Amino acid sequence: MKITIVGTGYVGLVSAACFAELGHEVIGVDIDEAKVKKLKAGQSPIYEPGLEELLVRNLESGRLSFTTQLAEALPQCQVLFCAVATPPNEDHTADLRAVFSVCDAVAELIDHDLIFVNKSTVPVGTGHECEKRIASIVAKRKKKFHLPVISNPEFLREGSAVGDTLRPDRIIVGINGDEKARELMEELYQPLVRTERPLVFMSRESAEIVKYASNAFLATKISFINMLSELCEAGGGNIRDIAKGIGLDERIGPRFLHAGIGYGGSCFPKDVKALLAIGRKLDLPLPIIQATQDVNTHQRERFFQKLLNAIPENASIGIWGLSFKPNTDDMREAPSLDLIPMLLKMNHIVRAFDPVAMENAAKVLPKEVVYVSSPLEAAKDADAVILLTEWDVFRGVDLKELKAAMRGRALFDGRNVYDSDEIREAGFTYQGIGVK
């Protein structure tokens, strides 16, 4: 099958590489000339485990190519995926200008029937608006091409995006009554479908809501356990035990019940706020979603305030982890973006280490941050070490070497990576989340 994917961010690039791996002929389109040049050379502009290997292999096979010109990618294309960014506006509604720009460009250039697939995260009703725009432009050209618009939201996680694409929990396709589009999507996704990984068809509007609903629900689980972590600190419980106790219930499950300093990244914060904005537009309050956002903000603020109150004046601070989660170099909504400027404003010295995100971090953090090459180097002469991202490299740090490297003894564990008793027995002052 001949596939065009417009937009080569996380979703578009991973999708392009994975569809090519499945044997399809894929062309990725992006307006960023520098990015396309890197992609043609087999260099991934993002850090994602396994992605660059797929990229190189499928470029060499000829199944995958990239261009800045949409017109070059349209001839004989059967399915076009729109995977452009929908960043938040000031009022947190989704900015759909890029999506509509792709719709308009396709409608102006296309010379045959085509299935237009929205893979971008878009609010309910966007597919209907896209279909109207496309039909209007095609009609003005006095053409009669059939270009149904369907919704096919992605559910990949940064850090495991390749695996999530090739082994998805489910594939959601929203189609409003177009049998040909349904048959083509069934053919496209058949290699990935299993009994436990179904291809689910529904209305386009339902599919558009599913993506926001999924992210908001997962964010709610995180905020729920974080809310209870504060109760544990006040009442003497251990949030790890509580998470285990409720997570063993099959109706609840253990995932997304790890207390910490709250969610970040490109999806949860944006989609929770966008869902609230959709509710406001429809004059429909969403109190549980609002509480999810409020608890997340509070959780980060209270942890930061605790450590700011505990560290001495003009301290040297070692920061472990800069990206919003492990196995990615994504800095969007990362806790480090909030905490490090606070520390610098209070005249503390910040030495930071992250396995892959330091280059991106340097673009968005104050220039006073000192970047180092290892966890122990970040901890050298430090009054306190603060773990913000649960990279595996931090789990195996030798506590004797850490103690010898540090000047102080304070260890703030923002992800509950360590056993508090073990850390204290090693001579450290430990502060986790919801644990004594």
C-alpha positions as CSV (number, residue, x, y, z in Angstrom):
1,M,0.0,0.0,0.0
2,K,1.2,3.5,-0.8
3,I,1.0,5.8,2.3
4,T,1.8,9.4,2.9
5,I,2.3,10.8,6.4
6,V,2.3,14.5,6.8
7,G,4.2,15.6,9.9
8,T,7.3,13.8,11.2
9,G,7.1,14.4,14.9
10,Y,6.9,11.6,17.4
11,V,3.6,10.2,16.0
12,G,4.3,10.8,12.3
13,L,7.9,9.6,12.3
14,V,7.3,6.4,14.3
15,S,4.2,5.6,12.3
16,A,6.1,6.1,9.0
17,A,9.0,3.9,10.1
18,C,6.6,1.2,11.4
19,F,4.4,1.1,8.4
20,A,7.5,0.8,6.2
21,E,8.7,-2.1,8.4
22,L,5.4,-3.8,7.7
23,G,6.1,-3.6,3.9
24,H,4.3,-0.5,2.8
25,E,5.7,2.2,0.6
26,V,5.8,5.3,2.8
27,I,6.6,8.9,2.2
28,G,7.0,11.3,5.1
29,V,6.3,15.0,4.5
30,D,7.5,17.8,6.7
31,I,8.0,21.6,6.0
32,D,11.2,21.6,8.1
33,E,14.0,21.3,5.6
34,A,16.7,20.7,8.2
35,K,14.7,17.8,9.7
36,V,14.0,16.2,6.4
37,K,17.7,16.4,5.5
38,K,18.6,14.5,8.7
39,L,15.9,12.0,8.1
40,K,17.1,11.3,4.6
41,A,20.5,10.6,6.1
42,G,19.0,8.1,8.5
43,Q,19.3,10.4,11.6
44,S,16.4,10.5,13.9
45,P,15.7,14.1,15.2
46,I,14.2,12.5,18.4
47,Y,15.5,10.0,20.9
48,E,13.3,6.9,20.8
49,P,14.6,3.4,21.5
50,G,14.7,1.3,18.3
51,L,13.5,4.1,16.0
52,E,16.8,5.0,14.3
53,E,17.4,1.3,13.4
54,L,14.0,1.1,11.7
55,L,14.6,4.4,10.0
56,V,18.0,3.3,8.5
57,R,16.7,-0.2,7.5
58,N,13.7,1.0,5.7
59,L,15.5,3.9,4.0
60,E,18.0,1.4,2.6
61,S,15.2,-0.9,1.4
62,G,13.6,2.0,-0.5
63,R,10.2,1.5,1.4
64,L,10.7,4.8,3.3
65,S,11.5,8.3,2.0
66,F,11.0,11.9,3.0
67,T,10.3,15.1,1.3
68,T,9.3,18.7,2.0
69,Q,6.9,18.8,-1.0
70,L,3.4,17.4,-0.5
71,A,2.9,17.2,-4.2
72,E,5.7,14.7,-4.5
73,A,4.0,12.4,-2.0
74,L,0.5,12.4,-3.4
75,P,0.7,10.5,-6.7
76,Q,-0.8,7.0,-6.3
77,C,-1.2,7.5,-2.6
78,Q,-4.0,5.5,-1.1
79,V,-4.0,6.7,2.5
80,L,-2.8,10.0,3.8
81,F,-2.2,10.4,7.5
82,C,-2.2,13.8,9.0
83,A,0.1,13.7,12.0
84,V,0.9,17.4,12.5
85,A,1.1,19.1,15.9
86,T,-2.0,20.5,17.6
87,P,-0.4,22.6,20.3
88,P,-2.5,24.5,22.9
89,N,-3.7,28.0,22.3
90,E,-3.6,30.5,25.2
91,D,-7.1,29.3,26.3
92,H,-5.8,25.6,26.1
93,T,-8.0,24.8,23.1
94,A,-6.2,22.8,20.4
95,D,-4.6,24.9,17.7
96,L,-5.9,23.3,14.5
97,R,-4.3,25.5,11.9
98,A,-1.8,22.9,10.8
99,V,-4.5,20.3,10.4
100,F,-6.6,22.6,8.3
101,S,-3.6,23.6,6.3
102,V,-2.9,20.0,5.4
103,C,-6.6,19.5,4.5
104,D,-6.6,22.5,2.2
105,A,-3.3,21.6,0.6
106,V,-4.4,18.0,-0.1
107,A,-7.7,19.2,-1.6
108,E,-5.9,21.6,-3.9
109,L,-3.3,19.1,-5.2
110,I,-5.1,15.7,-5.2
111,D,-6.0,14.1,-8.6
112,H,-7.6,10.9,-7.4
113,D,-9.6,9.3,-4.6
114,L,-7.9,9.3,-1.3
115,I,-8.6,8.4,2.4
116,F,-7.6,11.3,4.7
117,V,-6.8,10.0,8.2
118,N,-6.5,12.3,11.1
119,K,-3.9,10.9,13.5
120,S,-3.3,14.2,15.2
121,T,-5.1,14.7,18.5
122,V,-8.1,16.8,17.7
123,P,-11.3,17.9,19.5
124,V,-14.6,16.3,18.6
125,G,-16.1,17.7,15.4
126,T,-12.7,18.3,13.7
127,G,-13.1,15.5,11.2
128,H,-16.5,16.9,10.1
129,E,-14.9,20.4,9.6
130,C,-12.0,18.8,7.6
131,E,-14.4,16.9,5.4
132,K,-16.3,20.1,4.7
133,R,-13.2,22.1,3.8
134,I,-11.9,19.4,1.5
135,A,-15.2,18.9,-0.3
136,S,-15.6,22.7,-0.8
137,I,-12.1,23.1,-2.4
138,V,-12.5,20.0,-4.6
139,A,-15.9,21.3,-5.7
140,K,-14.4,24.7,-6.6
141,R,-11.9,22.8,-8.8
142,K,-14.9,21.2,-10.5
143,K,-13.6,17.8,-9.5
144,K,-15.5,14.8,-8.0
145,F,-12.8,13.0,-6.1
146,H,-13.9,11.0,-3.0
147,L,-11.9,12.0,0.1
148,P,-13.5,10.6,3.2
149,V,-12.0,11.9,6.5
150,I,-11.6,9.3,9.3
151,S,-10.2,9.5,12.8
152,N,-7.4,7.1,13.9
153,P,-6.0,8.4,17.2
154,E,-2.6,7.2,18.4
155,F,-1.9,5.8,21.9
156,L,1.9,5.5,21.8
157,R,4.0,6.3,24.8
158,E,7.3,8.2,24.4
159,G,10.1,5.9,25.3
160,S,8.2,2.8,24.0
161,A,6.6,4.3,20.9
162,V,7.9,1.7,18.4
163,G,6.6,-1.2,20.5
164,D,3.3,0.5,21.1
165,T,2.9,1.0,17.4
166,L,3.8,-2.5,16.3
167,R,2.1,-4.2,19.3
168,P,-0.8,-1.9,20.2
169,D,-3.3,-2.5,23.0
170,R,-6.1,-1.6,20.5
171,I,-6.5,0.3,17.2
172,I,-9.3,2.8,17.1
173,V,-10.8,3.8,13.8
174,G,-13.6,6.3,13.5
175,I,-15.5,6.1,10.2
176,N,-18.9,7.6,9.4
177,G,-20.3,5.1,7.0
178,D,-17.7,4.7,4.3
179,E,-17.3,1.0,3.5
180,K,-14.3,1.5,1.2
181,A,-12.4,3.4,3.9
182,R,-13.2,0.6,6.4
183,E,-11.9,-2.1,4.1
184,L,-8.7,-0.2,3.4
185,M,-8.0,0.4,7.1
186,E,-8.7,-3.3,7.9
187,E,-6.2,-4.3,5.2
188,L,-3.6,-1.8,6.6
189,Y,-3.9,-2.9,10.2
190,Q,-4.5,-6.6,9.8
191,P,-0.9,-7.6,10.5
192,L,-1.1,-5.9,13.9
193,V,-4.5,-7.3,15.0
194,R,-4.8,-10.1,17.5
195,T,-7.6,-11.4,19.7
196,E,-6.2,-9.4,22.6
197,R,-5.3,-6.4,20.4
198,P,-8.5,-5.7,18.4
199,L,-9.2,-3.3,15.6
200,V,-12.2,-1.3,16.9
201,F,-14.5,0.7,14.6
202,M,-16.8,3.4,15.8
203,S,-18.1,6.8,14.8
204,R,-15.6,9.5,13.9
205,E,-16.8,11.6,16.8
206,S,-16.4,8.8,19.3
207,A,-12.9,8.2,18.1
208,E,-12.0,11.8,18.5
209,I,-13.2,11.8,22.1
210,V,-11.5,8.4,22.9
211,K,-7.9,9.9,22.8
212,Y,-8.7,12.7,25.2
213,A,-10.7,10.4,27.4
214,S,-7.9,7.8,27.6
215,N,-5.2,10.4,28.5
216,A,-7.5,12.1,31.0
217,F,-8.3,8.9,32.7
218,L,-4.7,7.8,33.1
219,A,-3.8,11.3,34.4
220,T,-6.7,10.9,36.9
221,K,-5.2,7.7,38.2
222,I,-1.9,9.5,38.7
223,S,-3.5,12.4,40.5
224,F,-5.6,10.0,42.6
225,I,-2.6,8.2,44.0
226,N,-0.7,11.4,44.4
227,M,-3.6,12.8,46.4
228,L,-3.4,9.8,48.7
229,S,0.4,10.2,49.1
230,E,-0.3,13.5,50.9
231,L,-2.7,11.6,53.2
232,C,0.0,9.0,53.9
233,E,2.5,11.7,54.9
234,A,-0.1,13.2,57.3
235,G,-1.4,10.0,58.7
236,G,1.6,7.7,58.6
237,G,0.8,5.3,55.8
238,N,3.0,4.1,53.0
239,I,1.8,4.9,49.5
240,R,3.7,2.0,48.0
241,D,1.7,-0.5,50.1
242,I,-1.5,1.3,49.3
243,A,-0.8,1.3,45.6
244,K,-0.1,-2.4,45.7
245,G,-3.2,-3.1,47.8
246,I,-5.6,-1.4,45.4
247,G,-3.6,-2.3,42.2
248,L,-4.1,-6.0,42.8
249,D,-7.8,-5.5,42.3
250,E,-8.4,-6.6,38.6
251,R,-10.9,-3.8,38.2
252,I,-8.2,-1.2,39.0
253,G,-4.9,-2.7,38.0
254,P,-1.4,-1.5,39.1
255,R,-0.4,0.7,36.2
256,F,-0.3,4.5,36.7
257,L,-0.5,4.1,40.5
258,H,3.0,5.2,41.2
259,A,3.2,8.3,43.4
260,G,5.5,11.0,42.4
261,I,5.8,14.7,41.5
262,G,3.0,14.5,39.0
263,Y,2.6,13.9,35.2
264,G,4.3,15.9,32.5
265,G,5.2,15.5,28.9
266,S,3.5,16.4,25.6
267,C,0.2,14.6,26.1
268,F,-1.3,14.4,29.6
269,P,-1.0,18.1,30.5
270,K,-2.1,19.3,27.1
271,D,-5.0,16.8,26.7
272,V,-6.4,17.3,30.2
273,K,-6.4,21.1,29.6
274,A,-7.9,20.7,26.1
275,L,-10.7,18.4,27.4
276,L,-11.6,21.1,30.0
277,A,-11.6,23.6,27.2
278,I,-13.9,21.4,25.1
279,G,-16.2,21.3,28.2
280,R,-16.2,25.0,28.5
281,K,-17.1,25.4,24.8
282,L,-20.0,23.1,25.3
283,D,-21.0,24.8,28.6
284,L,-20.3,21.4,30.3
285,P,-18.3,21.3,33.6
286,L,-16.0,18.4,34.0
287,P,-15.2,18.5,37.7
288,I,-13.2,15.2,37.9
289,I,-10.9,16.3,35.1
290,Q,-10.5,19.7,36.8
291,A,-9.6,18.0,40.0
292,T,-7.0,15.9,38.1
293,Q,-5.3,19.0,36.9
294,D,-5.5,20.8,40.3
295,V,-4.0,17.8,42.2
296,N,-1.2,17.5,39.7
297,T,-0.2,21.2,40.1
298,H,-0.5,20.9,43.9
299,Q,1.6,17.7,44.0
300,R,4.5,19.3,42.2
301,E,4.3,22.5,44.2
302,R,4.3,20.8,47.6
303,F,7.2,18.6,46.9
304,F,9.2,21.5,45.6
305,Q,8.4,23.6,48.7
306,K,9.5,20.8,51.0
307,L,12.9,20.6,49.4
308,L,13.3,24.4,49.1
309,N,12.6,24.7,52.8
310,A,15.1,21.9,53.7
311,I,18.2,22.8,51.8
312,P,20.7,25.3,53.2
313,E,21.3,28.8,51.8
314,N,23.7,29.0,48.8
315,A,23.7,25.2,48.4
316,S,25.2,23.1,45.7
317,I,22.4,20.9,44.3
318,G,22.8,17.7,42.1
319,I,19.9,17.1,39.8
320,W,19.3,13.6,38.5
321,G,17.1,13.5,35.4
322,L,15.9,16.4,33.2
323,S,13.4,14.9,30.8
324,F,9.8,14.5,31.8
325,K,10.2,10.6,31.9
326,P,12.9,8.1,31.2
327,N,13.8,6.8,27.7
328,T,13.0,10.1,26.0
329,D,14.8,13.4,25.5
330,D,11.4,15.3,25.6
331,M,11.5,18.3,28.0
332,R,7.9,19.3,27.6
333,E,6.2,20.0,31.0
334,A,9.2,18.3,32.7
335,P,9.5,19.1,36.5
336,S,13.0,20.3,36.0
337,L,11.7,23.2,34.0
338,D,9.9,24.4,37.1
339,L,12.3,23.5,39.8
340,I,15.7,24.5,38.4
341,P,14.9,28.2,37.8
342,M,13.6,28.3,41.5
343,L,16.9,26.9,42.8
344,L,18.9,29.3,40.7
345,K,16.8,32.3,41.8
346,M,17.6,31.3,45.4
347,N,21.3,31.5,44.6
348,H,21.9,27.7,44.6
349,I,24.4,26.1,42.3
350,V,22.8,23.4,40.0
351,R,24.8,20.5,38.5
352,A,22.6,18.3,36.4
353,F,22.9,14.9,34.6
354,D,20.5,13.2,32.2
355,P,21.5,10.2,30.0
356,V,20.0,11.7,26.8
357,A,18.1,15.0,27.4
358,M,20.9,17.5,28.3
359,E,21.2,18.9,24.8
360,N,17.5,19.6,24.7
361,A,17.5,20.8,28.3
362,A,20.2,23.4,27.5
363,K,17.9,25.0,25.0
364,V,15.2,25.7,27.6
365,L,16.9,25.9,31.0
366,P,18.9,28.9,32.3
367,K,22.4,29.1,31.2
368,E,23.7,28.9,34.8
369,V,23.0,25.2,34.9
370,V,26.2,23.1,34.9
371,Y,25.8,19.9,32.8
372,V,28.0,16.9,33.8
373,S,28.7,13.4,32.5
374,S,27.5,11.1,35.3
375,P,25.3,10.9,38.4
376,L,28.2,11.0,40.8
377,E,29.7,14.1,39.1
378,A,26.4,15.8,39.6
379,A,26.5,14.8,43.3
380,K,30.1,16.0,43.8
381,D,30.2,18.4,46.8
382,A,26.5,18.6,46.7
383,D,24.4,19.5,49.8
384,A,21.5,17.7,48.3
385,V,20.7,15.4,45.4
386,I,17.2,15.6,43.8
387,L,16.0,12.8,41.6
388,L,13.4,14.1,39.1
389,T,13.4,11.3,36.4
390,E,13.5,7.6,37.1
391,W,16.2,6.6,34.6
392,D,17.7,3.1,35.4
393,V,21.2,4.6,35.8
394,F,20.1,6.2,39.0
395,R,18.7,3.0,40.5
396,G,22.0,1.3,40.6
397,V,24.1,4.1,42.1
398,D,26.6,2.9,44.7
399,L,25.5,4.5,48.0
400,K,29.0,4.5,49.5
401,E,30.4,6.3,46.5
402,L,27.5,8.7,46.5
403,K,28.1,9.5,50.2
404,A,31.8,10.0,49.6
405,A,31.0,12.4,46.7
406,M,28.5,14.6,48.5
407,R,29.1,17.3,51.1
408,G,25.6,17.0,52.5
409,R,23.3,14.0,53.1
410,A,19.9,15.1,51.7
411,L,18.4,12.8,49.0
412,F,15.1,13.9,47.6
413,D,13.4,11.1,45.6
414,G,10.7,12.6,43.4
415,R,9.8,9.2,41.9
416,N,10.0,6.9,44.9
417,V,12.8,4.9,43.2
418,Y,14.6,4.0,46.5
419,D,13.9,2.0,49.6
420,S,13.7,4.6,52.3
421,D,15.1,2.3,55.0
422,E,18.1,1.4,52.9
423,I,18.9,5.0,52.1
424,R,18.6,6.1,55.7
425,E,20.8,3.1,56.9
426,A,23.4,4.3,54.4
427,G,23.5,7.6,56.3
428,F,21.3,9.8,54.1
429,T,18.3,12.0,55.0
430,Y,15.6,10.7,52.7
431,Q,12.5,12.5,51.4
432,G,10.2,10.5,49.1
433,I,6.5,10.8,48.2
434,G,4.0,9.4,50.6
435,V,6.6,7.2,52.5
436,K,8.2,7.6,55.8
